[in-house]
Every structure is written in C-alpha cells, then in structure tokens.
C-alpha cells in the first residue's frame, strides 16, 4: 500500500474476517486459489488468482499483516483493538462463524453442481477447514441443529433447503454491506475534497 499504490482490501478478497486466525486465512486462500487457478477451466480467472495470491502473501507473515492492519484500519475504520471484556471464547465464536459459513458455501456449491449426489464426506470438510475431528463434529452438530445440513443415506453431509435459504440470505446481506461500505467511502471521499 506504499509506493503510491491504492488501498486494496485483502480481507475482502480472501473473504475472511480481519481478525481471523492464520489457519482460517490459509484455508480461505487455498479454497480461492484452487477455484481461480488456470488448471480449472470452468472457474479459472488469472486476475482473481493473482489478487488472491497477493492478498495471502501480504497477510500470511505476522509482521507484514500488522503493518497492513494499520493501513486497513485507516481506510475502513475497522478497530483491531480487542475490547477489555472480549474473551478467548468470543474470538473462537468468530472463527466458528467463519467455519460454518465455509461449510455451507461448500455444500451449497456441491448441491448446485451435482444435485443428485450432493453429499460430501466429513474428511473432505475437515481437510477444507484444516480442523480437528472434534471441531468438525461441533460444526456439524450446530449446523444439523439449525436444520442447515443433513446426513444422506450414504452417510455423507448435504445442505438442506433451509441451508440453501440461509446461504442466499448471507450472500444478500454481504452484498448490501459491501455496497454500504462503498457508498460510505464515496461520500466520505467527496466530503474530504470540499
């Protein structure tokens, strides 16, 4: 972001929360890089692949990420300060929320691509999230309890109608938030020039 370059929201590019842990950051990078890689003709996008790689390289090193976070806070108004009353459990909950979102998006994509065989094995989900079996069991327990996922007859996990509705709702909310941020930046930029 120095040397005259304009600010780029690397967290948005990688679709992660600015306070996500390194494991979540790596998982997001691997998922997006695989999607946009030139070896995948259906989803290949070399420009997006390059930007995802640039974002990951900038954020994977703790010292570089700390420098970027200062710039990020200036441009977005996000506060990296942890409130005094925030506990480790609250940070874990943010990470869990990210994992639930990724599982649902992954299962949604699978359902859209192969509706007749939409189930995904638990090992695949565990590999995607880079998490322990215990963590995955928690995520499955939660998502099943909400009615967002179910086990198929083959013992694989698939998204339900309620899960599809939830993914669509999340996506709509995300788009609205991005528009509000962009509008806020645009109006803020005009005010500064006056």
N, CA, C and O of each residue as an XYZ file, in Angstrom:
776
protein
N       0.802     -1.184      0.000
C       0.000      0.000      0.000
C       0.849      1.254      0.000
O       0.334      2.372     -0.023
N       2.135      1.056      0.026
C       3.044      2.190     -0.078
C       3.428      2.367     -1.534
O       2.879      1.712     -2.420
N       4.361      3.245     -1.769
C       4.857      3.493     -3.128
C       3.742      3.941     -4.071
O       3.767      3.597     -5.252
N       2.772      4.696     -3.576
C       1.735      5.229     -4.432
C       0.646      4.260     -4.832
O      -0.246      4.627     -5.598
N       0.688      3.038     -4.340
C      -0.360      2.070     -4.680
C      -1.642      2.432     -3.942
O      -1.601      2.926     -2.815
N      -2.779      2.182     -4.583
C      -4.045      2.436     -3.911
C      -4.352      1.287     -2.963
O      -3.851      0.176     -3.138
N      -5.169      1.557     -1.969
C      -5.512      0.564     -0.952
C      -6.335     -0.574     -1.554
O      -7.250     -0.334     -2.341
N      -6.009     -1.800     -1.185
C      -6.747     -2.984     -1.606
C      -7.181     -3.721     -0.346
O      -6.363     -3.980      0.537
N      -8.458     -4.058     -0.262
C      -8.988     -4.786      0.896
C      -8.686     -6.273      0.738
O      -9.457     -7.012      0.124
N      -7.560     -6.702      1.296
C      -7.140     -8.092      1.188
C      -8.083     -9.030      1.936
O      -8.294    -10.165      1.509
N      -8.645     -8.569      3.036
C      -9.564     -9.423      3.793
C     -10.826     -9.719      2.978
O     -11.336    -10.839      2.982
N     -11.310     -8.708      2.292
C     -12.477     -8.902      1.439
C     -12.143     -9.832      0.277
O     -12.949    -10.689     -0.085
N     -10.973     -9.666     -0.299
C     -10.550    -10.539     -1.400
C     -10.527    -11.999     -0.971
O     -10.941    -12.884     -1.721
N     -10.035    -12.244      0.253
C      -9.943    -13.614      0.757
C     -11.222    -14.066      1.456
O     -11.333    -15.217      1.878
N     -12.192    -13.147      1.576
C     -13.493    -13.444      2.187
C     -13.348    -13.946      3.617
O     -13.967    -14.938      4.002
N     -12.523    -13.250      4.404
C     -12.313    -13.602      5.799
C     -12.506    -12.374      6.679
O     -12.456    -11.241      6.200
N     -12.727    -12.607      7.959
C     -12.835    -11.530      8.933
C     -11.436    -10.972      9.189
O     -10.476    -11.742      9.207
N     -11.287     -9.667      9.387
C      -9.955     -9.086      9.605
C      -9.211     -9.649     10.823
O      -7.987     -9.545     10.895
N      -9.923    -10.236     11.766
C      -9.250    -10.792     12.941
C      -9.193    -12.318     12.907
O      -9.011    -12.957     13.943
N      -9.347    -12.899     11.725
C      -9.296    -14.360     11.614
C      -7.896    -14.864     11.950
O      -6.914    -14.128     11.849
N      -7.824    -16.122     12.348
C      -6.515    -16.693     12.652
C      -5.832    -17.157     11.366
O      -6.433    -17.158     10.291
N      -4.564    -17.552     11.500
C      -3.776    -17.943     10.332
C      -4.357    -19.175      9.653
O      -4.306    -19.287      8.428
N      -4.901    -20.089     10.423
C      -5.479    -21.314      9.858
C      -6.657    -20.971      8.942
O      -6.786    -21.529      7.853
N      -7.505    -20.061      9.386
C      -8.652    -19.631      8.581
C      -8.175    -18.905      7.325
O      -8.718    -19.097      6.237
N      -7.157    -18.074      7.492
C      -6.593    -17.339      6.358
C      -6.052    -18.306      5.308
O      -6.305    -18.139      4.115
N      -5.307    -19.316      5.754
C      -4.735    -20.296      4.828
C      -5.826    -21.096      4.113
O      -5.744    -21.347      2.910
N      -6.851    -21.492      4.877
C      -7.942    -22.269      4.285
C      -8.668    -21.457      3.216
O      -8.992    -21.974      2.147
N      -8.918    -20.190      3.510
C      -9.596    -19.324      2.534
C      -8.740    -19.164      1.278
O      -9.246    -19.234      0.158
N      -7.445    -18.950      1.479
C      -6.535    -18.798      0.341
C      -6.541    -20.058     -0.528
O      -6.683    -19.974     -1.748
N      -6.388    -21.216      0.099
C      -6.320    -22.468     -0.662
C      -7.613    -22.701     -1.454
O      -7.577    -23.131     -2.607
N      -8.739    -22.415     -0.825
C     -10.025    -22.621     -1.492
C     -10.168    -21.701     -2.704
O     -10.556    -22.143     -3.785
N      -9.853    -20.423     -2.517
C      -9.994    -19.468     -3.617
C      -8.941    -19.692     -4.706
O      -9.237    -19.584     -5.896
N      -7.713    -20.003     -4.290
C      -6.659    -20.244     -5.277
C      -7.007    -21.453     -6.133
O      -6.781    -21.450     -7.344
N      -7.556    -22.484     -5.502
C      -7.951    -23.668     -6.259
C      -9.074    -23.329     -7.241
O      -9.084    -23.803     -8.376
N     -10.005    -22.514     -6.794
C     -11.131    -22.132     -7.650
C     -10.663    -21.347     -8.875
O     -11.088    -21.633     -9.995
N      -9.792    -20.361     -8.669
C      -9.392    -19.458     -9.757
C      -8.157    -19.915    -10.525
O      -7.769    -19.271    -11.500
N      -7.540    -21.002    -10.107
C      -6.299    -21.466    -10.744
C      -6.550    -21.795    -12.216
O      -7.595    -22.347    -12.562
N      -5.590    -21.456    -13.082
C      -5.738    -21.719    -14.525
C      -5.961    -23.194    -14.865
O      -6.455    -23.494    -15.952
N      -5.614    -24.116    -13.977
C      -5.825    -25.540    -14.235
C      -7.288    -25.961    -14.134
O      -7.632    -27.092    -14.478
N      -8.152    -25.061    -13.663
C      -9.585    -25.359    -13.537
C     -10.352    -24.521    -14.559
O     -10.797    -23.416    -14.248
N     -10.508    -25.046    -15.784
C     -11.093    -24.249    -16.872
C     -12.482    -23.694    -16.578
O     -12.838    -22.624    -17.072
N     -13.279    -24.421    -15.768
C     -14.656    -23.943    -15.505
C     -14.656    -22.669    -14.663
O     -15.527    -21.816    -14.835
N     -13.687    -22.532    -13.751
C     -13.687    -21.394    -12.833
C     -12.423    -20.550    -12.921
O     -12.252    -19.619    -12.134
N     -11.543    -20.853    -13.852
C     -10.257    -20.149    -13.955
C     -10.442    -18.653    -14.170
O     -11.270    -18.215    -14.969
N      -9.650    -17.887    -13.436
C      -9.650    -16.435    -13.592
C      -8.271    -15.964    -13.125
O      -8.042    -15.797    -11.927
N      -7.363    -15.752    -14.064
C      -5.979    -15.450    -13.702
C      -5.843    -14.143    -12.929
O      -4.972    -14.027    -12.067
N      -6.681    -13.171    -13.220
C      -6.615    -11.902    -12.496
C      -7.013    -12.105    -11.032
O      -6.329    -11.630    -10.126
N      -8.121    -12.813    -10.807
C      -8.544    -13.075     -9.428
C      -7.524    -13.959     -8.714
O      -7.249    -13.759     -7.531
N      -6.964    -14.931     -9.424
C      -5.946    -15.807     -8.840
C      -4.747    -14.975     -8.383
O      -4.238    -15.169     -7.279
N      -4.303    -14.060     -9.222
C      -3.162    -13.203     -8.887
C      -3.467    -12.329     -7.667
O      -2.620    -12.177     -6.786
N      -4.683    -11.752     -7.613
C      -5.052    -10.891     -6.489
C      -5.175    -11.682     -5.186
O      -4.780    -11.197     -4.126
N      -5.722    -12.897     -5.261
C      -5.832    -13.750     -4.074
C      -4.438    -14.112     -3.565
O      -4.190    -14.090     -2.360
N      -3.543    -14.439     -4.471
C      -2.164    -14.768     -4.106
C      -1.485    -13.561     -3.458
O      -0.796    -13.704     -2.448
N      -1.677    -12.385     -4.031
C      -1.094    -11.159     -3.478
C      -1.632    -10.898     -2.069
O      -0.876    -10.535     -1.168
N      -2.925    -11.082     -1.889
C      -3.534    -10.861     -0.571
C      -2.970    -11.834      0.459
O      -2.621    -11.440      1.572
N      -2.886    -13.084      0.088
C      -2.370    -14.090      1.019
C      -0.908    -13.805      1.382
O      -0.529    -13.892      2.550
N      -0.110    -13.474      0.405
C       1.304    -13.174      0.669
C       1.450    -11.982      1.617
O       2.353    -11.957      2.454
N       0.566    -11.005      1.484
C       0.632     -9.819      2.338
C       0.182    -10.104      3.771
O       0.624     -9.434      4.705
N      -0.691    -11.090      3.947
C      -1.270    -11.334      5.271
C      -0.691    -12.532      6.013
O      -0.899    -12.654      7.221
N       0.030    -13.421      5.326
C       0.497    -14.640      5.990
C       1.644    -14.375      6.964
O       1.801    -15.105      7.943
N       2.439    -13.349      6.711
C       3.540    -13.005      7.595
C       3.013    -12.077      8.696
O       2.492    -11.003      8.393
N       3.141    -12.471      9.962
C       2.574    -11.664     11.054
C       3.047    -10.211     11.075
O       2.251     -9.309     11.335
N       4.328     -9.974     10.804
C       4.840     -8.600     10.821
C       4.246     -7.779      9.675
O       3.865     -6.624      9.865
N       4.170     -8.381      8.486
C       3.580     -7.688      7.337
C       2.090     -7.456      7.555
O       1.553     -6.409      7.192
N       1.434     -8.437      8.149
C      -0.004     -8.299      8.412
C      -0.265     -7.166      9.399
O      -1.232     -6.417      9.257
N       0.595     -7.048     10.388
C       0.436     -5.970     11.373
C       0.535     -4.605     10.690
O      -0.248     -3.702     10.984
N       1.503     -4.458      9.776
C       1.643     -3.205      9.026
C       0.401     -2.960      8.166
O      -0.127     -1.849      8.119
N      -0.052     -4.008      7.492
C      -1.237     -3.871      6.638
C      -2.451     -3.474      7.471
O      -3.259     -2.651      7.041
N      -2.581     -4.062      8.669
C      -3.736     -3.776      9.520
C      -3.833     -2.298      9.887
O      -4.932     -1.761     10.025
N      -2.684     -1.640     10.044
C      -2.697     -0.199     10.316
C      -3.329      0.524      9.134
O      -4.195      1.379      9.318
N      -2.903      0.188      7.930
C      -3.452      0.795      6.711
C      -4.937      0.436      6.565
O      -5.759      1.278      6.203
N      -5.261     -0.823      6.852
C      -6.646     -1.281      6.749
C      -7.547     -0.480      7.684
O      -8.634     -0.053      7.292
N      -7.093     -0.279      8.918
C      -7.886      0.468      9.901
C      -8.111      1.905      9.442
O      -9.199      2.455      9.614
N      -7.079      2.508      8.858
C      -7.196      3.885      8.368
C      -8.225      3.971      7.247
O      -9.049      4.885      7.231
N      -8.182      3.026      6.311
C      -9.064      3.079      5.145
C     -10.495      2.614      5.423
O     -11.430      3.083      4.774
N     -10.675      1.704      6.373
C     -12.017      1.146      6.589
C     -12.661      1.593      7.898
O     -13.876      1.484      8.064
N     -11.852      2.093      8.825
C     -12.391      2.473     10.123
C     -12.518      1.289     11.081
O     -13.015      1.439     12.197
N     -12.074      0.126     10.646
C     -12.156     -1.073     11.497
C     -11.174     -0.941     12.653
O     -10.047     -0.479     12.474
N     -11.612     -1.352     13.839
C     -10.747     -1.293     15.020
C     -10.252     -2.693     15.363
O     -11.043     -3.608     15.593
N      -8.942     -2.843     15.393
C      -8.339     -4.121     15.744
C      -8.148     -4.264     17.250
O      -7.719     -5.312     17.732
N      -8.464     -3.218     17.980
C      -8.319     -3.295     19.424
C      -9.345     -4.272     19.973
O     -10.516     -4.254     19.593
N      -8.880     -5.118     20.870
C      -9.781     -6.085     21.489
C     -10.372     -5.435     22.731
O      -9.638     -5.047     23.640
N     -11.699     -5.315     22.774
C     -12.323     -4.716     23.951
C     -11.927     -5.487     25.207
O     -11.688     -6.694     25.162
N     -11.863     -4.775     26.316
C     -11.447     -5.370     27.578
C     -12.301     -6.574     27.940
O     -11.791     -7.543     28.502
N     -13.594     -6.530     27.628
C     -14.491     -7.615     28.030
C     -14.540     -8.771     27.029
O     -15.256     -9.744     27.264
N     -13.797     -8.690     25.916
C     -13.814     -9.780     24.942
C     -12.949    -10.918     25.462
O     -11.823    -10.703     25.911
N     -13.474    -12.102     25.400
C     -12.758    -13.264     25.908
C     -12.279    -14.134     24.748
O     -12.640    -13.912     23.592
N     -11.466    -15.119     25.083
C     -10.998    -16.073     24.078
C     -12.185    -16.773     23.432
O     -12.166    -17.039     22.231
N     -13.216    -17.073     24.213
C     -14.403    -17.743     23.680
C     -15.076    -16.911     22.594
O     -15.593    -17.465     21.623
N     -15.075    -15.601     22.746
C     -15.687    -14.745     21.735
C     -14.877    -14.785     20.434
O     -15.451    -14.770     19.345
N     -13.557    -14.834     20.548
C     -12.728    -14.935     19.346
C     -12.940    -16.289     18.668
O     -12.976    -16.379     17.440
N     -13.080    -17.337     19.478
C     -13.340    -18.669     18.926
C     -14.688    -18.667     18.213
O     -14.830    -19.276     17.153
N     -15.676    -17.984     18.788
C     -17.004    -17.921     18.171
C     -16.928    -17.254     16.799
O     -17.611    -17.682     15.868
N     -16.110    -16.216     16.664
C     -15.940    -15.577     15.352
C     -15.329    -16.556     14.358
O     -15.737    -16.606     13.198
N     -14.359    -17.328     14.811
C     -13.730    -18.327     13.956
C     -14.734    -19.420     13.578
O     -14.756    -19.873     12.434
N     -15.567    -19.845     14.539
C     -16.591    -20.852     14.263
C     -17.597    -20.342     13.251
O     -18.027    -21.086     12.369
N     -17.972    -19.085     13.371
C     -18.914    -18.492     12.422
C     -18.347    -18.568     11.012
O     -19.070    -18.870     10.061
N     -17.058    -18.295     10.878
C     -16.397    -18.366      9.581
C     -16.404    -19.800      9.044
O     -16.631    -20.024      7.856
N     -16.152    -20.770      9.934
C     -16.151    -22.183      9.531
C     -17.549    -22.609      9.080
O     -17.682    -23.314      8.079
N     -18.587    -22.193      9.800
C     -19.958    -22.550      9.433
C     -20.307    -21.980      8.059
O     -20.940    -22.644      7.238
N     -19.884    -20.748      7.831
C     -20.144    -20.107      6.535
C     -19.458    -20.890      5.413
O     -20.058    -21.125      4.364
N     -18.212    -21.289      5.628
C     -17.467    -22.015      4.596
C     -18.087    -23.377      4.315
O     -18.196    -23.786      3.159
N     -18.491    -24.077      5.363
C     -19.126    -25.390      5.175
C     -20.390    -25.238      4.346
O     -20.602    -25.980      3.386
N     -21.228    -24.281      4.713
C     -22.483    -24.089      3.995
C     -22.243    -23.692      2.540
O     -22.926    -24.189      1.644
N     -21.283    -22.805      2.299
C     -20.990    -22.407      0.919
C     -20.459    -23.581      0.108
O     -20.811    -23.746     -1.060
N     -19.619    -24.389      0.723
C     -19.056    -25.569      0.060
C     -20.161    -26.557     -0.302
O     -20.208    -27.066     -1.422
N     -21.060    -26.825      0.668
C     -22.160    -27.765      0.419
C     -23.176    -27.192     -0.570
O     -23.774    -27.932     -1.351
N     -23.366    -25.881     -0.532
C     -24.262    -25.218     -1.480
C     -23.726    -25.395     -2.904
O     -24.461    -25.750     -3.825
N     -22.431    -25.138     -3.052
C     -21.807    -25.275     -4.370
C     -21.940    -26.714     -4.864
O     -22.250    -26.950     -6.031
N     -21.708    -27.661     -3.979
C     -21.815    -29.076     -4.352
C     -23.250    -29.394     -4.795
O     -23.448    -30.066     -5.807
N     -24.247    -28.918     -4.047
C     -25.657    -29.169     -4.377
C     -25.991    -28.573     -5.736
O     -26.713    -29.187     -6.522
N     -25.474    -27.383     -6.020
C     -25.751    -26.724     -7.298
C     -25.104    -27.481     -8.461
O     -25.678    -27.580     -9.546
N     -23.899    -28.016     -8.220
C     -23.166    -28.685     -9.304
C     -23.656    -30.107     -9.555
O     -23.770    -30.529    -10.706
N     -23.949    -30.850     -8.482
C     -24.351    -32.254     -8.617
C     -25.551    -32.495     -7.694
O     -25.414    -33.113     -6.638
N     -26.688    -32.021     -8.087
C     -27.878    -32.089     -7.232
C     -28.248    -33.519     -6.852
O     -28.740    -33.756     -5.748
N     -28.021    -34.464     -7.741
C     -28.414    -35.850     -7.463
C     -27.448    -36.567     -6.518
O     -27.789    -37.603     -5.947
N     -26.251    -36.019     -6.355
C     -25.259    -36.616     -5.451
C     -24.580    -35.482     -4.693
O     -23.386    -35.234     -4.860
N     -25.351    -34.802     -3.862
C     -24.875    -33.577     -3.215
C     -24.074    -33.814     -1.948
O     -23.553    -32.863     -1.367
N     -23.965    -35.050     -1.507
C     -23.282    -35.336     -0.254
C     -21.769    -35.197     -0.344
O     -21.157    -35.475     -1.375
N     -21.187    -34.757      0.764
C     -19.742    -34.594      0.868
C     -19.281    -35.341      2.120
O     -19.916    -35.250      3.171
N     -18.195    -36.067      2.006
C     -17.648    -36.791      3.141
C     -17.080    -35.855      4.196
O     -16.610    -34.759      3.890
N     -17.133    -36.306      5.440
C     -16.640    -35.478      6.537
C     -15.141    -35.199      6.411
O     -14.670    -34.124      6.783
N     -14.399    -36.171      5.884
C     -12.959    -35.971      5.732
C     -12.670    -34.802      4.787
O     -11.754    -34.016      5.029
N     -13.450    -34.692      3.719
C     -13.266    -33.578      2.779
C     -13.495    -32.237      3.460
O     -12.757    -31.278      3.237
N     -14.529    -32.184      4.295
C     -14.813    -30.942      5.019
C     -13.698    -30.625      6.009
O     -13.292    -29.472      6.152
N     -13.210    -31.654      6.687
C     -12.133    -31.458      7.649
C     -10.879    -30.937      6.952
O     -10.207    -30.044      7.467
N     -10.564    -31.488      5.791
C      -9.405    -31.036      5.024
C      -9.588    -29.592      4.557
O      -8.647    -28.800      4.591
N     -10.798    -29.255      4.122
C     -11.069    -27.904      3.644
C     -10.862    -26.886      4.773
O     -10.308    -25.810      4.551
N     -11.312    -27.234      5.986
C     -11.230    -26.314      7.115
C      -9.899    -26.382      7.858
O      -9.583    -25.496      8.653
N      -9.119    -27.435      7.600
C      -7.890    -27.669      8.358
C      -8.193    -27.695      9.855
O      -7.541    -27.012     10.644
N      -9.180    -28.485     10.227
C      -9.579    -28.539     11.628
C      -9.518    -29.971     12.156
O      -9.367    -30.924     11.391
N      -9.635    -30.101     13.452
C      -9.619    -31.420     14.086
C     -10.976    -32.095     13.896
O     -11.956    -31.450     13.523
N     -11.018    -33.396     14.156
C     -12.287    -34.131     14.086
C     -13.276    -33.565     15.087
O     -14.467    -33.447     14.797
N     -12.776    -33.213     16.274
C     -13.648    -32.669     17.327
C     -14.284    -31.353     16.882
O     -15.474    -31.124     17.097
N     -13.480    -30.495     16.264
C     -14.024    -29.220     15.773
C     -15.079    -29.461     14.710
O     -16.132    -28.824     14.717
N     -14.797    -30.383     13.793
C     -15.762    -30.673     12.736
C     -17.051    -31.233     13.326
O     -18.143    -30.880     12.880
N     -16.932    -32.103     14.324
C     -18.128    -32.648     14.983
C     -18.976    -31.535     15.570
O     -20.203    -31.574     15.481
N     -18.324    -30.531     16.175
C     -19.058    -29.393     16.725
C     -19.788    -28.646     15.616
O     -20.969    -28.326     15.749
N     -19.086    -28.369     14.524
C     -19.695    -27.620     13.420
C     -20.894    -28.382     12.838
O     -21.936    -27.790     12.556
N     -20.736    -29.689     12.663
C     -21.833    -30.500     12.121
C     -23.007    -30.520     13.101
O     -24.161    -30.386     12.697
N     -22.707    -30.688     14.386
C     -23.763    -30.680     15.405
C     -24.574    -29.376     15.326
O     -25.804    -29.394     15.340
N     -23.864    -28.261     15.245
C     -24.530    -26.958     15.203
C     -25.375    -26.804     13.935
O     -26.547    -26.434     13.998
N     -24.762    -27.095     12.788
C     -25.469    -26.897     11.520
C     -26.654    -27.859     11.370
O     -27.671    -27.495     10.780
N     -26.531    -29.066     11.893
C     -27.672    -30.007     11.888
C     -28.774    -29.502     12.813
O     -29.957    -29.575     12.481
N     -28.380    -28.991     13.968
C     -29.358    -28.458     14.919
C     -30.152    -27.302     14.343
O     -31.337    -27.147     14.640
N     -29.504    -26.490     13.520
C     -30.186    -25.368     12.869
C     -31.014    -25.830     11.670
O     -31.810    -25.066     11.123
N     -30.818    -27.089     11.268
C     -31.552    -27.609     10.116
C     -30.928    -27.232      8.785
O     -31.581    -27.340      7.747
N     -29.663    -26.786      8.793
C     -28.997    -26.341      7.576
C     -28.332    -27.485      6.812
O     -28.134    -27.383      5.601
N     -27.984    -28.577      7.505
C     -27.349    -29.728      6.863
C     -28.003    -31.005      7.375
O     -28.655    -31.020      8.419
N     -27.807    -32.084      6.604
C     -28.332    -33.382      6.998
C     -27.409    -34.466      6.464
O     -26.637    -34.241      5.532
N     -27.500    -35.646      7.070
C     -26.746    -36.785      6.557
C     -27.569    -37.460      5.469
O     -28.783    -37.621      5.600
N     -26.895    -37.851      4.399
C     -27.564    -38.567      3.314
C     -27.619    -40.050      3.666
O     -27.076    -40.466      4.689
N     -28.267    -40.840      2.832
C     -28.331    -42.283      3.053
C     -26.952    -42.915      2.989
O     -26.725    -43.970      3.582
N     -26.024    -42.281      2.272
C     -24.660    -42.795      2.148
C     -23.771    -42.391      3.331
O     -22.616    -42.808      3.412
N     -24.310    -41.581      4.243
C     -23.525    -41.134      5.392
C     -22.724    -39.875      5.131
O     -21.924    -39.453      5.966
N     -22.942    -39.274      3.963
C     -22.259    -38.017      3.668
C     -23.125    -36.857      4.140
O     -24.279    -37.046      4.525
N     -22.562    -35.668      4.107
C     -23.271    -34.484      4.575
C     -23.727    -33.654      3.381
O     -22.966    -33.446      2.437
N     -24.972    -33.179      3.424
C     -25.513    -32.363      2.334
C     -26.287    -31.189      2.914
O     -26.802    -31.261      4.030
N     -26.363    -30.124      2.159
C     -27.110    -28.942      2.580
C     -28.604    -29.194      2.389
O     -29.016    -29.894      1.464
N     -29.404    -28.615      3.274
C     -30.862    -28.739      3.187
C     -31.445    -27.505      2.492
O     -30.721    -26.575      2.137
N     -32.753    -27.518      2.308
C     -33.429    -26.348      1.733
C     -33.225    -25.142      2.653
O     -32.957    -24.035      2.184
N     -33.352    -25.361      3.959
C     -33.134    -24.263      4.922
C     -31.702    -23.748      4.821
O     -31.460    -22.548      4.947
N     -30.752    -24.658      4.592
C     -29.358    -24.260      4.431
C     -29.150    -23.424      3.181
O     -28.419    -22.433      3.208
N     -29.786    -23.814      2.089
C     -29.704    -23.045      0.843
C     -30.282    -21.645      1.069
O     -29.685    -20.649      0.660
N     -31.438    -21.575      1.719
C     -32.046    -20.269      2.009
C     -31.108    -19.404      2.858
O     -30.999    -18.196      2.648
N     -30.435    -20.042      3.818
C     -29.509    -19.309      4.689
C     -28.312    -18.773      3.894
O     -27.890    -17.636      4.101
N     -27.770    -19.580      2.994
C     -26.638    -19.144      2.167
C     -27.062    -17.958      1.299
O     -26.321    -16.981      1.182
N     -28.216    -18.034      0.707
C     -28.707    -16.932     -0.128
C     -28.884    -15.672      0.704
O     -28.513    -14.580      0.275
N     -29.450    -15.826      1.890
C     -29.641    -14.691      2.790
C     -28.298    -14.081      3.203
O     -28.147    -12.859      3.224
N     -27.324    -14.939      3.531
C     -25.979    -14.454      3.890
C     -25.373    -13.677      2.736
O     -24.772    -12.622      2.937
N     -25.529    -14.199      1.525
C     -24.951    -13.560      0.349
C     -25.578    -12.199      0.099
O     -24.883    -11.236     -0.226
N     -26.887    -12.123      0.252
C     -27.578    -10.850      0.068
C     -27.114     -9.826      1.100
O     -26.895     -8.661      0.770
N     -26.968    -10.260      2.339
C     -26.504     -9.373      3.407
C     -25.091     -8.892      3.107
O     -24.784     -7.713      3.282
N     -24.233     -9.798      2.657
C     -22.841     -9.450      2.341
C     -22.782     -8.405      1.227
O     -22.010     -7.450      1.307
N     -23.586     -8.588      0.208
C     -23.610     -7.637     -0.905
C     -24.091     -6.267     -0.417
O     -23.518     -5.241     -0.784
N     -25.141     -6.251      0.408
C     -25.646     -4.976      0.945
C     -24.571     -4.272      1.776
O     -24.385     -3.061      1.660
N     -23.866     -5.034      2.609
C     -22.817     -4.443      3.438
C     -21.704     -3.855      2.580
O     -21.207     -2.767      2.869
N     -21.310     -4.567      1.528
C     -20.261     -4.065      0.643
C     -20.708     -2.770     -0.035
O     -19.927     -1.827     -0.162
N     -21.976     -2.731     -0.472
C     -22.492     -1.519     -1.108
C     -22.498     -0.349     -0.137
O     -22.149      0.773     -0.502
N     -22.899     -0.619      1.106
C     -22.923      0.443      2.107
C     -21.523      0.966      2.382
O     -21.328      2.172      2.528
N     -20.547      0.068      2.454
C     -19.161      0.477      2.688
C     -18.663      1.317      1.514
O     -18.036      2.358      1.712
N     -18.944      0.861      0.284
C     -18.514      1.607     -0.895
C     -19.172      2.983     -0.952
O     -18.517      3.976     -1.268
N     -20.466      3.041     -0.648
C     -21.171      4.316     -0.650
C     -20.620      5.239      0.425
O     -20.482      6.444      0.217
N     -20.308      4.657      1.573
C     -19.745      5.432      2.670
C     -18.384      6.000      2.280
O     -18.084      7.160      2.561
N     -17.569      5.183      1.636
C     -16.248      5.648      1.182
C     -16.397      6.732      0.138
O     -15.692      7.741      0.177
N     -17.330      6.523     -0.815
C     -17.532      7.512     -1.874
C     -17.990      8.840     -1.299
O     -17.478      9.892     -1.684
N     -18.936      8.804     -0.395
C     -19.439     10.057      0.176
C     -18.400     10.687      1.076
O     -18.300     11.912      1.143
N     -17.622      9.868      1.772
C     -16.553     10.376      2.622
C     -15.461     11.042      1.804
O     -14.911     12.072      2.194
N     -15.159     10.437      0.664
C     -14.128     10.993     -0.219
C     -14.528     12.347     -0.775
O     -13.688     13.239     -0.901
N     -15.819     12.515     -1.115
C     -16.304     13.777     -1.650
C     -16.269     14.859     -0.587
O     -15.958     16.015     -0.872
N     -16.589     14.476      0.637
C     -16.597     15.448      1.733
C     -15.199     15.966      2.006
O     -15.014     17.152      2.277
N     -14.207     15.078      1.934
C     -12.832     15.470      2.212
C     -12.313     16.463      1.180
O     -11.497     17.326      1.504
N     -12.779     16.346     -0.052
C     -12.292     17.219     -1.112
C     -12.897     18.613     -1.037
O     -12.302     19.573     -1.528
N     -14.078     18.736     -0.426
C     -14.759     20.038     -0.357
C     -14.090     20.987      0.582
O     -14.546     22.119      0.746
